Amino acid sequence: MRILITNDDGINAPGLKILDAIAQDIAGPEGEVWTVAPAFEQSGVGHCISYTHPTMIAQMGERRYAAEGSPADCVLAGVHDVLKDTPPDLVLSGVNRGNNSAENTLYSGTIGAALEAALQGLPAIALSQYYGPDNSTLDNPFEAAAIHGADVVRKILAADPQNQTGYRLFYNVNFPPIPASEVKGTAIAPQGLRADTNFSVEPHNAPSGRRFLWVRGGDQRAPSDAGSDAERNLAGYISVTPMRADLTAHDALSALKDAFA
């Protein structure tokens, strides 16, 4: 198996090393793992692509490349440049430092890379490690992802439908903020929404007197619907959420048609 890995935390991020180990396990001794990751951190860029300016790419080592662009750019570079003659069988994105559950999914460059891979017709899985007081001080805060990641990926691949048409499925995996030994299992869960939680900005004045705004995230331990990804993560479970790029609110189509009749 040939696997392309990327992330949004940058090519030197510790989570990418965890993902490389997961990918090597999945690929096996006869497989190949290729890395095309952002040269610099690209957290929060979503599915952004560098449509109006070129992306510089440089080889950093054997099967290892850094691109000055977004995670989605890295997938495009991997599929249509680095591996153009031998396309990957699978794209893995992560392991993100911090969760991409609930509303975070919509901002995530980690998710954006998996979404782009799916749009390219490739199996794709995004993996993220929830942070919290029970794992942030561990020697390896990514322990849950490192220990359980390969098994989760294998099970997803075994269940992924063949010969998909339309918008292809991709998968969002979040590991709970606890040591690996305390993980209770895996939950198939819908994307949640943390109640009354959103991103905001905090103004600061630089010594020069110029005014800057820092983006702030909301409370990552705020409650969400029972059974949703974030709720399951905080309860000690790995969440797996199947996703598609189709943003249509199908449940609203009928009422809207009636309003325009």
C-alpha positions as CSV (number, residue, x, y, z in Angstrom):
1,M,0.0,0.0,0.0
2,R,1.2,3.5,-0.8
3,I,0.1,6.1,1.8
4,L,0.3,9.9,1.6
5,I,0.4,11.7,4.9
6,T,0.0,15.4,5.7
7,N,-1.1,17.7,8.6
8,D,-1.9,21.3,9.4
9,D,0.6,21.7,12.3
10,G,3.6,21.7,10.0
11,I,6.2,19.3,8.8
12,N,8.2,19.3,12.1
13,A,5.1,18.8,14.3
14,P,5.3,15.8,16.8
15,G,1.9,14.6,15.7
16,L,3.2,14.0,12.2
17,K,5.8,11.6,13.6
18,I,3.0,9.7,15.3
19,L,1.0,9.6,12.0
20,D,4.1,8.4,10.2
21,A,4.4,5.4,12.6
22,I,0.7,4.6,12.1
23,A,1.0,4.8,8.4
24,Q,4.2,2.6,8.4
25,D,2.2,0.0,10.4
26,I,-0.7,0.1,7.9
27,A,1.5,0.1,4.8
28,G,3.6,-2.8,6.0
29,P,7.2,-3.7,5.0
30,E,6.4,-3.8,1.3
31,G,4.5,-0.5,1.3
32,E,5.5,3.1,1.0
33,V,4.7,6.2,3.2
34,W,5.1,9.6,1.5
35,T,5.0,12.9,3.4
36,V,3.9,16.2,1.9
37,A,3.2,18.6,4.7
38,P,3.1,22.4,5.2
39,A,6.4,24.0,5.7
40,F,4.9,26.1,8.5
41,E,1.9,25.7,10.7
42,Q,-1.5,26.0,8.9
43,S,-4.0,25.5,11.8
44,G,-7.4,26.8,11.2
45,V,-7.2,27.3,7.4
46,G,-10.0,24.7,6.7
47,H,-10.1,23.6,3.1
48,C,-8.3,26.7,1.8
49,I,-6.2,26.3,-1.4
50,S,-3.6,28.7,-2.8
51,Y,-5.6,29.5,-5.9
52,T,-4.1,32.9,-6.6
53,H,-0.4,32.3,-6.0
54,P,2.0,29.4,-6.5
55,T,3.1,27.0,-3.8
56,M,6.8,26.3,-3.4
57,I,7.7,22.7,-2.7
58,A,11.0,21.3,-1.5
59,Q,12.3,17.8,-0.9
60,M,13.4,17.4,2.7
61,G,14.5,13.7,2.6
62,E,13.5,10.4,1.1
63,R,9.7,10.4,0.4
64,R,9.5,13.6,2.4
65,Y,8.4,17.0,1.1
66,A,7.5,20.4,2.5
67,A,5.1,22.8,0.7
68,E,4.6,26.4,1.5
69,G,0.8,26.1,1.4
70,S,-2.2,24.8,3.1
71,P,-2.9,21.1,4.0
72,A,-5.3,20.9,0.9
73,D,-2.4,22.3,-1.2
74,C,-0.2,19.5,0.1
75,V,-2.7,16.9,-1.0
76,L,-2.9,18.5,-4.4
77,A,0.9,18.6,-4.5
78,G,1.2,15.0,-3.4
79,V,-1.4,13.6,-5.8
80,H,-0.6,15.7,-8.9
81,D,3.2,16.3,-8.6
82,V,5.1,14.1,-6.1
83,L,3.1,11.0,-6.8
84,K,1.6,11.9,-10.1
85,D,2.8,8.6,-11.8
86,T,2.0,6.4,-8.8
87,P,-1.0,7.8,-6.9
88,P,-1.5,6.9,-3.3
89,D,-4.0,4.3,-2.1
90,L,-4.8,6.2,1.0
91,V,-4.4,9.7,2.5
92,L,-4.0,10.2,6.2
93,S,-4.0,13.7,7.8
94,G,-2.8,14.5,11.4
95,V,-2.3,13.6,14.1
96,N,-3.6,17.1,15.0
97,R,-2.5,18.6,18.3
98,G,-6.0,19.2,19.7
99,N,-9.4,18.0,18.9
100,N,-11.3,18.4,15.6
101,S,-14.6,17.4,17.1
102,A,-17.9,19.4,16.9
103,E,-17.6,22.9,15.4
104,N,-13.8,22.7,15.3
105,T,-14.3,20.4,12.3
106,L,-15.4,23.3,10.1
107,Y,-12.2,25.3,10.8
108,S,-9.7,22.5,10.6
109,G,-6.9,22.2,8.1
110,T,-6.5,18.6,9.1
111,I,-10.1,18.0,8.0
112,G,-9.5,20.1,4.9
113,A,-6.7,17.8,3.7
114,A,-8.9,14.7,4.1
115,L,-11.8,16.5,2.3
116,E,-9.5,17.4,-0.6
117,A,-8.3,13.8,-0.8
118,A,-11.9,12.6,-0.9
119,L,-12.7,15.1,-3.7
120,Q,-9.7,13.5,-5.6
121,G,-11.5,10.2,-5.2
122,L,-9.1,8.8,-2.6
123,P,-9.8,7.1,0.7
124,A,-9.0,9.6,3.4
125,I,-8.9,9.8,7.2
126,A,-8.2,12.7,9.5
127,L,-6.9,12.0,13.0
128,S,-6.8,14.4,15.9
129,Q,-5.7,14.1,19.5
130,Y,-7.9,15.8,22.1
131,Y,-5.9,17.6,24.8
132,G,-6.9,17.9,28.4
133,P,-5.5,17.8,32.0
134,D,-5.3,14.0,31.9
135,N,-2.9,13.7,28.9
136,S,-1.3,17.1,28.3
137,T,1.5,16.4,30.8
138,L,2.2,12.8,29.7
139,D,5.6,12.1,28.2
140,N,3.7,11.5,25.0
141,P,0.4,13.5,24.9
142,F,-0.4,11.6,21.6
143,E,-0.3,8.3,23.4
144,A,-3.9,7.4,22.8
145,A,-3.5,8.0,19.0
146,A,-0.2,6.2,18.9
147,I,-1.5,3.1,20.6
148,H,-4.9,2.9,19.0
149,G,-4.5,4.7,15.7
150,A,-3.5,1.8,13.4
151,D,-6.3,-0.4,14.6
152,V,-8.9,2.3,14.0
153,V,-7.6,3.0,10.5
154,R,-7.7,-0.7,9.6
155,K,-11.3,-1.0,10.8
156,I,-12.4,2.1,8.8
157,L,-10.7,0.8,5.7
158,A,-12.5,-2.5,6.1
159,A,-15.8,-0.8,6.4
160,D,-15.3,1.8,3.7
161,P,-17.8,1.1,0.8
162,Q,-16.3,0.2,-2.5
163,N,-17.2,1.9,-5.9
164,Q,-18.6,5.0,-4.3
165,T,-20.3,7.5,-6.6
166,G,-20.9,11.2,-6.0
167,Y,-19.1,12.9,-3.1
168,R,-16.8,10.3,-1.6
169,L,-16.9,9.5,2.1
170,F,-14.0,10.5,4.3
171,Y,-13.6,10.0,8.1
172,N,-12.9,12.2,11.1
173,V,-11.3,10.4,14.0
174,N,-10.7,12.0,17.4
175,F,-8.8,10.4,20.3
176,P,-9.9,11.2,23.8
177,P,-7.9,13.4,26.2
178,I,-6.7,10.5,28.4
179,P,-3.9,7.9,28.6
180,A,-4.1,5.1,26.1
181,S,-4.8,2.5,28.8
182,E,-7.9,4.3,29.9
183,V,-9.6,4.5,26.4
184,K,-13.0,2.8,26.8
185,G,-13.5,1.9,23.1
186,T,-14.6,3.4,19.8
187,A,-17.9,5.2,19.2
188,I,-19.4,5.9,15.7
189,A,-20.7,9.4,16.3
190,P,-22.2,12.4,14.5
191,Q,-20.5,15.8,14.5
192,G,-21.6,17.6,17.6
193,L,-22.0,21.2,18.6
194,R,-20.6,22.6,21.9
195,A,-23.4,24.7,23.5
196,D,-22.8,28.5,23.5
197,T,-19.2,28.0,22.3
198,N,-17.6,29.8,19.4
199,F,-14.4,31.4,18.2
200,S,-13.8,35.1,19.1
201,V,-11.1,37.7,19.0
202,E,-9.1,39.4,21.7
203,P,-7.5,42.8,21.0
204,H,-4.0,43.6,22.0
205,N,-1.9,46.7,21.6
206,A,1.8,46.2,20.5
207,P,4.6,48.4,22.0
208,S,4.5,50.4,18.7
209,G,0.9,51.3,19.5
210,R,-0.6,49.2,16.7
211,R,-3.7,47.2,17.4
212,F,-3.8,43.5,16.8
213,L,-6.5,40.9,17.2
214,W,-5.8,37.3,18.4
215,V,-8.3,34.6,17.6
216,R,-9.5,32.7,20.6
217,G,-11.2,29.4,20.8
218,G,-14.1,28.5,23.0
219,D,-14.3,26.1,25.9
220,Q,-13.3,22.7,24.6
221,R,-15.0,20.9,27.5
222,A,-18.4,22.6,27.1
223,P,-21.3,20.1,26.8
224,S,-22.5,18.8,23.5
225,D,-25.4,16.5,22.5
226,A,-25.4,13.0,23.9
227,G,-23.7,10.6,21.5
228,S,-21.9,13.3,19.5
229,D,-18.2,13.2,18.8
230,A,-17.1,15.7,21.4
231,E,-19.4,14.2,24.1
232,R,-18.0,10.7,23.4
233,N,-14.4,12.0,23.5
234,L,-14.9,13.6,26.9
235,A,-16.4,10.3,28.1
236,G,-13.3,8.4,27.1
237,Y,-14.1,7.1,23.7
238,I,-12.4,7.4,20.3
239,S,-15.0,9.0,17.9
240,V,-15.2,8.1,14.3
241,T,-17.5,10.3,12.1
242,P,-18.1,9.5,8.4
243,M,-18.3,12.8,6.4
244,R,-19.0,14.1,2.9
245,A,-18.2,17.4,1.2
246,D,-21.9,17.9,0.4
247,L,-23.0,20.8,2.5
248,T,-26.7,20.7,1.5
249,A,-29.2,20.8,4.3
250,H,-31.3,18.0,2.9
251,D,-33.9,18.3,5.7
252,A,-34.6,21.9,4.7
253,L,-35.1,21.3,1.0
254,S,-38.8,20.5,1.1
255,A,-39.9,23.4,3.2
256,L,-37.9,25.8,1.1
257,K,-39.4,24.4,-2.1
258,D,-42.9,25.0,-0.6
259,A,-41.9,28.6,0.2
260,F,-41.0,29.3,-3.4
261,A,-43.9,27.3,-5.0
